[in-house]
Amino acid sequence: MKKSLLVLLGMMMILWLAACGGDEGSEETGGDTDEDATEETTDDNASEEEEEASGEDVTLRIAWWGSQPRHDYTLEVIEMYEEANPGVTIEPEYASWDDYWQKLAPQAAANELPDILAMDLSYLSQYADNGQLADLNPFLGNQIDVENISEDVVNGGTVGDGIYGFNLGVNAVGFHYNPELLAEAGIDEIPEDWTWEDYQEMSQKAVDAGVFFDTGFQADVFFNYFLRQNGKRLYAEDGSGLGYEDDQLFVDFFSMVQGQVEKEATPTPDYLAQLAGPEDDPTVKGEGIGIFQWSNQFVGLEDISEHEFDMAPMPGPNVADGLFLKPSMFFSVSENSEAKEEAAKFISYFVNDIEANKLILGDRGVPVSSVVKEALKEEVSASQAEVFEYIEWVEENSSEMGAADPAGAGEIIELLSNLSEQIAYGEITPEDAAEHFRTQAGSILGN
């Protein structure tokens, strides 16, 4: 019996050891305990969640101003981008110039600006200084491809130490005129080196022929050109005040403007106020020789007119000092955006994609990418090609733009426009207007 008991105990010991060995074997060959299985399931779920997060759909809001053709092609570009980027949805918001800024102001106050918003040079500093726009420097060379875009163009959106708007195209001012009407006024051509004295002499010939020579000047734009010709500019570099000290410059320019109206070379403000739209402009109707305006407006001028036009540079002297390549407009990214990188990627697509720019066709200024510009030369109309050619000339005959317009520039523009109109009406002398402008502008910029 003792022997049998020992055998039985021995067998039980073997079975027990075998059971223990089985547990060890399952661990070594990857067998799971209940606790291990739970941990691996948790890890798998976390991995899946990370994958889902990285591929998460993104919705961007984008806002711009403009006419219906601009709205139409921008919507097409958005559709193209969404097709190429299935996880991205872009919600458009667009309006006319005046309505755009009226809508933007309360959105800015509520920190609800669109992720991507069109920005003008006159307002860039205001929104940047208020902390409402994101600095784009971290995205340059990363989400925004700048390989084929010059540094000067990229820096066009600089405010202080940051870049708060990405330049979508460049413009330059010039004179867009009807060569047939010019010849009827007894003027063979407008030479590249014409002067303000030539301008006034040609204007008199137009009056003698019974037509307007031009439709006047947008006060802030062309007074600034005149100041730059004389080594000054409208705003001080730091935006703290005006950029010129001698009010005689104001008097000289606006006395010339007043003289043009008085001799009927330029329409009166009353006449211009009664125009229903661009199609009623005397130059469009063949009643005026030309228009001083930005280069990206040239195509529109030909589109709405039955006449063909040529482009001339601004009157001299010192044209290269006066001219500069102006960013036609910017795309900015709002500081409140939660998808800044995705917003930056769309901006890069907008300025660098050739197929997209075959729709845009320089409407927002001559393309900033050298590759895109070259690719479009065979795509654009004859009038757009003329704009490209003019901008190439300006690139060789201009100077740096300088700092962006300061905060408060919108008020300055309105003030100067009102004073210019009062001078044209004869309600105030250029001398008194110069003094009034300095006082009021100093107050606006000082604040």
C-alpha positions as CSV (number, residue, x, y, z in Angstrom):
1,M,0.0,0.0,0.0
2,K,2.9,2.3,0.8
3,K,4.3,1.6,-2.6
4,S,1.0,2.3,-4.3
5,L,0.6,5.6,-2.4
6,L,4.0,6.7,-3.4
7,V,3.3,5.9,-7.1
8,L,0.0,7.9,-6.9
9,L,1.7,10.9,-5.3
10,G,4.4,10.8,-7.9
11,M,1.8,10.8,-10.7
12,M,0.0,13.7,-9.1
13,M,3.3,15.7,-8.9
14,I,4.0,15.0,-12.6
15,L,0.5,16.2,-13.6
16,W,1.0,19.4,-11.4
17,L,4.3,20.2,-13.0
18,A,3.0,19.6,-16.4
19,A,0.2,22.0,-15.7
20,C,2.7,24.7,-14.5
21,G,4.8,24.0,-17.6
22,G,1.8,24.5,-19.8
23,D,1.2,28.0,-18.4
24,E,4.8,29.0,-18.9
25,G,4.7,27.6,-22.5
26,S,1.7,29.6,-23.4
27,E,3.4,32.9,-22.3
28,E,6.5,32.1,-24.3
29,T,4.6,31.3,-27.4
30,G,2.5,34.4,-27.2
31,G,-0.5,33.0,-25.3
32,D,-2.7,35.7,-23.7
33,T,-4.0,35.9,-20.2
34,D,-7.3,37.8,-19.8
35,E,-5.4,40.9,-18.6
36,D,-3.0,40.8,-21.6
37,A,-5.8,40.6,-24.0
38,T,-7.5,43.6,-22.5
39,E,-4.2,45.6,-22.7
40,E,-3.7,44.7,-26.4
41,T,-7.3,45.6,-27.3
42,T,-6.9,49.0,-25.6
43,D,-3.6,49.6,-27.6
44,D,-5.4,48.6,-30.9
45,N,-8.2,51.0,-30.2
46,A,-5.8,53.8,-29.4
47,S,-4.0,53.2,-32.6
48,E,-7.2,53.3,-34.6
49,E,-8.2,56.5,-32.9
50,E,-4.8,58.1,-33.8
51,E,-5.3,57.1,-37.4
52,E,-8.8,58.5,-37.5
53,A,-7.5,61.8,-35.9
54,S,-4.8,62.1,-38.5
55,G,-7.3,61.6,-41.3
56,E,-10.0,63.8,-39.7
57,D,-12.1,65.8,-42.1
58,V,-11.5,69.6,-42.0
59,T,-13.9,72.4,-42.8
60,L,-12.5,75.8,-43.8
61,R,-14.3,79.0,-44.2
62,I,-13.0,81.4,-46.9
63,A,-14.1,85.0,-47.7
64,W,-13.3,87.4,-50.5
65,W,-14.7,90.5,-52.2
66,G,-15.2,91.1,-55.9
67,S,-17.6,90.9,-58.9
68,Q,-19.6,87.9,-60.1
69,P,-16.9,86.6,-62.5
70,R,-14.5,86.5,-59.6
71,H,-17.0,84.6,-57.5
72,D,-17.6,82.1,-60.2
73,Y,-14.0,81.1,-60.9
74,T,-13.1,81.1,-57.2
75,L,-15.9,78.6,-56.6
76,E,-14.5,76.4,-59.4
77,V,-11.0,76.6,-57.9
78,I,-12.5,75.5,-54.5
79,E,-14.2,72.6,-56.1
80,M,-10.9,71.5,-57.8
81,Y,-9.1,71.7,-54.4
82,E,-11.8,69.7,-52.7
83,E,-11.6,67.0,-55.3
84,A,-7.8,66.8,-54.9
85,N,-8.2,66.8,-51.1
86,P,-11.2,64.6,-50.2
87,G,-11.0,65.3,-46.4
88,V,-11.3,69.1,-46.9
89,T,-14.5,71.0,-47.2
90,I,-14.4,74.7,-48.0
91,E,-17.3,77.0,-47.2
92,P,-17.3,80.2,-49.3
93,E,-18.4,83.7,-48.2
94,Y,-18.2,86.5,-50.7
95,A,-19.5,90.0,-51.3
96,S,-18.9,93.3,-53.0
97,W,-16.1,95.5,-51.7
98,D,-18.2,97.7,-49.3
99,D,-20.3,94.8,-48.0
100,Y,-17.2,92.6,-47.5
101,W,-15.6,95.0,-44.9
102,Q,-19.0,95.7,-43.2
103,K,-19.4,91.9,-42.6
104,L,-15.8,91.4,-41.6
105,A,-15.7,94.0,-38.8
106,P,-18.2,92.3,-36.5
107,Q,-16.7,88.8,-37.2
108,A,-13.3,90.2,-36.2
109,A,-14.8,91.6,-33.0
110,A,-16.3,88.3,-32.1
111,N,-13.1,86.3,-33.0
112,E,-15.1,84.5,-35.7
113,L,-13.2,85.5,-38.8
114,P,-13.1,83.0,-41.6
115,D,-10.0,80.7,-41.7
116,I,-8.9,82.3,-45.0
117,L,-9.8,85.8,-45.8
118,A,-9.0,88.2,-48.6
119,M,-7.1,91.2,-47.2
120,D,-6.3,94.6,-48.8
121,L,-3.1,96.6,-48.2
122,S,-5.1,99.4,-46.7
123,Y,-6.4,97.1,-43.9
124,L,-3.6,94.6,-43.4
125,S,-1.8,96.5,-40.6
126,Q,-5.1,97.2,-38.8
127,Y,-6.1,93.5,-38.6
128,A,-2.5,92.4,-37.9
129,D,-1.9,94.9,-35.2
130,N,-5.2,93.8,-33.5
131,G,-3.9,90.3,-33.3
132,Q,-6.6,89.0,-35.7
133,L,-4.3,87.5,-38.3
134,A,-1.8,84.7,-38.0
135,D,1.9,85.2,-38.9
136,L,2.5,83.1,-42.0
137,N,6.3,82.8,-41.5
138,P,6.1,79.3,-40.0
139,F,4.2,78.0,-43.1
140,L,6.6,79.5,-45.7
141,G,8.6,76.8,-47.4
142,N,6.4,74.2,-45.6
143,Q,2.7,74.3,-46.3
144,I,3.2,77.3,-48.6
145,D,5.5,76.6,-51.5
146,V,7.6,79.7,-52.2
147,E,10.3,78.2,-54.4
148,N,9.2,80.1,-57.6
149,I,8.1,83.3,-55.8
150,S,10.6,86.2,-55.2
151,E,11.4,87.3,-51.7
152,D,10.2,90.8,-52.5
153,V,6.8,89.5,-53.5
154,V,6.5,87.3,-50.4
155,N,7.6,90.2,-48.2
156,G,4.7,92.4,-49.6
157,G,2.6,91.2,-46.7
158,T,5.0,92.2,-44.0
159,V,3.8,94.1,-40.9
160,G,6.4,94.6,-38.3
161,D,8.3,91.3,-37.8
162,G,5.7,89.1,-39.3
163,I,4.1,88.3,-42.7
164,Y,0.3,88.5,-42.2
165,G,-0.9,88.3,-45.8
166,F,0.3,86.2,-48.7
167,N,0.5,88.2,-52.0
168,L,-1.9,86.8,-54.6
169,G,-0.7,89.0,-57.5
170,V,1.0,92.2,-58.4
171,N,-0.3,95.5,-59.9
172,A,1.1,98.8,-61.0
173,V,-0.6,102.1,-61.8
174,G,-0.6,103.4,-65.4
175,F,-2.6,105.2,-68.0
176,H,-5.0,103.1,-70.1
177,Y,-6.0,105.0,-73.2
178,N,-7.9,104.8,-76.5
179,P,-5.3,105.3,-79.2
180,E,-7.9,106.2,-81.9
181,L,-9.4,108.9,-79.7
182,L,-5.9,110.1,-78.8
183,A,-5.1,110.5,-82.5
184,E,-8.4,112.4,-83.1
185,A,-7.2,114.9,-80.5
186,G,-4.1,115.5,-82.5
187,I,-1.7,113.4,-80.4
188,D,0.3,110.8,-82.1
189,E,1.3,108.8,-79.1
190,I,2.0,108.9,-75.4
191,P,5.8,108.5,-75.0
192,E,7.4,106.4,-72.3
193,D,9.1,109.5,-70.9
194,W,6.1,111.9,-70.8
195,T,5.9,114.4,-67.9
196,W,3.2,116.1,-65.9
197,E,3.7,119.1,-68.2
198,D,3.1,116.9,-71.2
199,Y,0.0,115.6,-69.5
200,Q,-1.5,119.0,-69.1
201,E,-0.7,120.0,-72.7
202,M,-2.3,116.8,-74.0
203,S,-5.3,117.4,-71.8
204,Q,-5.9,120.8,-73.4
205,K,-5.8,119.2,-76.9
206,A,-8.4,116.8,-75.7
207,V,-10.6,119.6,-74.5
208,D,-10.2,121.4,-77.8
209,A,-11.3,118.2,-79.6
210,G,-14.5,118.0,-77.4
211,V,-13.5,115.0,-75.2
212,F,-12.2,114.4,-71.7
213,F,-8.6,113.4,-71.4
214,D,-9.1,111.3,-68.3
215,T,-11.6,110.7,-65.5
216,G,-9.5,112.0,-62.6
217,F,-7.3,110.4,-59.9
218,Q,-8.1,108.2,-56.9
219,A,-6.7,110.7,-54.4
220,D,-4.6,108.4,-52.1
221,V,-3.2,106.3,-54.8
222,F,-1.9,109.0,-57.2
223,F,-1.0,111.5,-54.5
224,N,1.2,108.8,-53.1
225,Y,2.8,108.3,-56.5
226,F,3.4,112.0,-56.8
227,L,5.0,112.1,-53.3
228,R,7.3,109.1,-54.2
229,Q,8.4,110.9,-57.3
230,N,9.6,113.6,-54.9
231,G,11.4,111.3,-52.5
232,K,8.5,111.1,-50.0
233,R,5.5,108.9,-49.4
234,L,2.0,109.3,-48.0
235,Y,2.8,107.5,-44.7
236,A,5.8,107.5,-42.4
237,E,7.6,104.2,-42.4
238,D,6.5,103.4,-38.9
239,G,2.9,104.5,-39.6
240,S,3.0,107.1,-36.9
241,G,2.2,110.0,-39.2
242,L,2.4,111.4,-42.7
243,G,5.5,110.7,-44.7
244,Y,6.1,114.2,-46.0
245,E,6.8,117.5,-44.2
246,D,6.3,120.1,-47.0
247,D,2.6,120.8,-47.7
248,Q,3.6,122.5,-50.9
249,L,3.6,119.0,-52.4
250,F,0.0,118.6,-51.5
251,V,-0.8,122.0,-53.0
252,D,1.0,121.3,-56.2
253,F,-0.7,118.0,-56.9
254,F,-4.2,119.0,-56.0
255,S,-3.9,122.4,-57.7
256,M,-3.2,120.4,-60.9
257,V,-6.2,118.2,-60.2
258,Q,-8.4,121.3,-59.7
259,G,-7.1,122.8,-62.9
260,Q,-8.0,119.7,-64.9
261,V,-11.6,119.9,-63.7
262,E,-11.8,123.7,-64.3
263,K,-10.8,123.4,-67.9
264,E,-13.1,120.3,-68.4
265,A,-10.3,117.9,-69.2
266,T,-11.6,115.8,-66.3
267,P,-15.3,115.4,-65.4
268,T,-16.7,117.2,-62.4
269,P,-17.5,115.1,-59.2
270,D,-21.2,115.7,-60.0
271,Y,-20.8,114.1,-63.4
272,L,-19.0,111.1,-62.0
273,A,-21.5,110.7,-59.2
274,Q,-24.3,110.3,-61.7
275,L,-22.7,107.3,-63.5
276,A,-24.7,104.1,-62.9
277,G,-21.7,101.9,-63.3
278,P,-18.4,101.3,-65.1
279,E,-20.2,100.9,-68.4
280,D,-21.2,104.6,-68.2
281,D,-17.6,105.8,-67.8
282,P,-16.9,108.4,-70.5
283,T,-13.7,106.4,-71.5
284,V,-15.8,103.3,-72.0
285,K,-18.3,105.2,-74.1
286,G,-15.7,106.8,-76.3
287,E,-16.1,110.3,-74.7
288,G,-12.8,110.2,-72.8
289,I,-9.3,109.3,-73.9
290,G,-8.2,107.3,-70.9
291,I,-8.2,106.2,-67.3
292,F,-5.5,106.3,-64.6
293,Q,-5.9,103.0,-62.8
294,W,-4.3,99.8,-61.6
295,S,-3.0,97.3,-64.2
296,N,-5.4,94.5,-63.2
297,Q,-8.3,96.8,-64.2
298,F,-7.2,96.9,-67.8
299,V,-8.8,93.7,-68.9
300,G,-12.1,94.7,-67.4
301,L,-11.9,98.0,-69.2
302,E,-11.6,96.3,-72.6
303,D,-14.3,93.7,-71.7
304,I,-17.0,96.3,-71.1
305,S,-16.0,98.6,-73.9
306,E,-16.2,98.3,-77.7
307,H,-12.8,100.0,-78.0
308,E,-9.3,98.7,-77.8
309,F,-6.8,100.3,-75.4
310,D,-3.1,100.7,-74.9
311,M,-1.1,101.1,-71.7
312,A,1.3,103.9,-70.9
313,P,3.4,104.4,-67.7
314,M,2.7,107.3,-65.4
315,P,4.0,110.8,-66.2
316,G,7.5,111.7,-65.0
317,P,10.0,112.8,-63.9
318,N,11.4,110.1,-61.6
319,V,8.9,107.4,-62.7
320,A,11.0,104.6,-61.3
321,D,10.9,106.3,-57.9
322,G,7.1,106.7,-58.1
323,L,6.2,103.3,-59.4
324,F,6.2,100.1,-57.3
325,L,4.7,96.7,-57.6
326,K,1.7,96.6,-55.3
327,P,0.2,93.4,-54.0
328,S,-3.2,93.4,-55.6
329,M,-4.6,91.6,-52.6
330,F,-3.7,89.0,-50.0
331,F,-5.0,85.9,-48.5
332,S,-4.6,85.9,-44.8
333,V,-5.2,83.2,-42.2
334,S,-7.2,84.3,-39.1
335,E,-5.6,83.9,-35.7
336,N,-8.8,82.3,-34.5
337,S,-8.6,79.5,-37.1
338,E,-8.2,76.0,-35.7
339,A,-6.9,74.7,-39.0
340,K,-4.1,77.1,-39.9
341,E,-1.9,74.5,-41.7
342,E,-4.8,73.4,-43.9
343,A,-5.6,77.0,-44.6
344,A,-2.0,77.6,-45.6
345,K,-2.1,74.6,-47.9
346,F,-5.0,76.1,-49.8
347,I,-3.2,79.4,-50.3
348,S,-0.2,77.5,-51.7
349,Y,-2.5,75.7,-54.1
350,F,-4.1,79.0,-55.2
351,V,-0.9,80.7,-56.1
352,N,1.1,77.7,-57.4
353,D,-1.3,75.4,-59.2
354,I,-1.2,75.9,-63.0
355,E,-4.7,74.5,-63.7
356,A,-6.2,76.6,-61.0
357,N,-4.6,79.7,-62.4
358,K,-5.9,78.9,-65.9
359,L,-9.3,79.8,-64.3
360,I,-8.0,82.8,-62.3
361,L,-6.1,84.2,-65.3
362,G,-4.5,87.1,-63.5
363,D,-7.8,88.6,-62.2
364,R,-6.2,89.1,-58.8
365,G,-3.0,90.6,-60.3
366,V,-0.2,89.2,-62.4
367,P,0.6,85.7,-60.8
368,V,3.4,85.8,-58.3
369,S,4.8,82.4,-59.3
370,S,7.3,82.6,-62.2
371,V,6.3,79.1,-63.3
372,V,2.6,79.9,-63.3
373,K,3.2,83.2,-65.2
374,E,5.2,81.5,-67.9
375,A,2.6,78.8,-68.2
376,L,-0.2,81.3,-68.7
377,K,1.4,83.3,-71.4
378,E,-0.3,81.1,-74.1
379,E,-3.5,80.9,-72.1
380,V,-4.3,84.6,-71.5
381,S,-6.1,87.0,-73.8
382,A,-4.3,89.7,-75.8
383,S,-5.3,92.3,-73.3
384,Q,-4.1,90.2,-70.3
385,A,-0.8,89.6,-72.2
386,E,-0.4,93.3,-72.5
387,V,-0.8,93.6,-68.7
388,F,1.9,90.9,-68.2
389,E,4.2,92.9,-70.5
390,Y,3.6,96.1,-68.6
391,I,4.3,94.5,-65.3
392,E,7.6,93.1,-66.7
393,W,8.5,96.7,-67.7
394,V,7.6,98.0,-64.2
395,E,9.8,95.3,-62.6
396,E,12.7,97.0,-64.3
397,N,11.5,100.6,-63.7
398,S,10.2,100.8,-60.1
399,S,11.4,100.9,-56.5
400,E,10.5,99.1,-53.3
401,M,6.9,99.5,-52.0
402,G,8.0,100.1,-48.4
403,A,6.0,99.3,-45.3
404,A,2.3,98.4,-45.6
405,D,-0.3,101.1,-45.0
406,P,-0.7,101.7,-41.3
407,A,-3.8,101.0,-39.2
408,G,-6.2,103.9,-39.8
409,A,-5.4,104.0,-43.5
410,G,-9.0,103.4,-44.4
411,E,-9.9,106.7,-42.6
412,I,-7.1,108.5,-44.2
413,I,-8.3,107.4,-47.7
414,E,-11.8,108.6,-47.0
415,L,-10.5,111.9,-45.6
416,L,-8.3,112.5,-48.6
417,S,-11.0,111.5,-51.1
418,N,-13.5,114.0,-49.5
419,L,-10.9,116.8,-49.5
420,S,-10.1,116.1,-53.2
421,E,-13.7,116.3,-54.1
422,Q,-14.2,119.6,-52.2
423,I,-11.1,121.0,-54.0
424,A,-12.6,120.0,-57.4
425,Y,-15.9,121.7,-56.4
426,G,-14.0,124.8,-55.4
427,E,-15.3,124.6,-51.8
428,I,-11.8,124.7,-50.3
429,T,-8.5,125.8,-51.6
430,P,-5.6,123.3,-52.0
431,E,-3.7,125.3,-49.3
432,D,-6.5,125.1,-46.7
433,A,-7.1,121.4,-47.6
434,A,-3.4,120.7,-47.1
435,E,-3.5,122.1,-43.6
436,H,-6.7,120.4,-42.7
437,F,-5.4,117.1,-44.0
438,R,-2.3,117.3,-42.0
439,T,-4.2,118.0,-38.8
440,Q,-6.8,115.3,-39.2
441,A,-4.4,112.7,-40.5
442,G,-2.0,113.3,-37.6
443,S,-4.9,112.7,-35.2
444,I,-6.0,109.5,-36.9
445,L,-2.5,108.0,-37.2
446,G,-1.5,109.2,-33.8
447,N,-4.3,107.3,-32.2
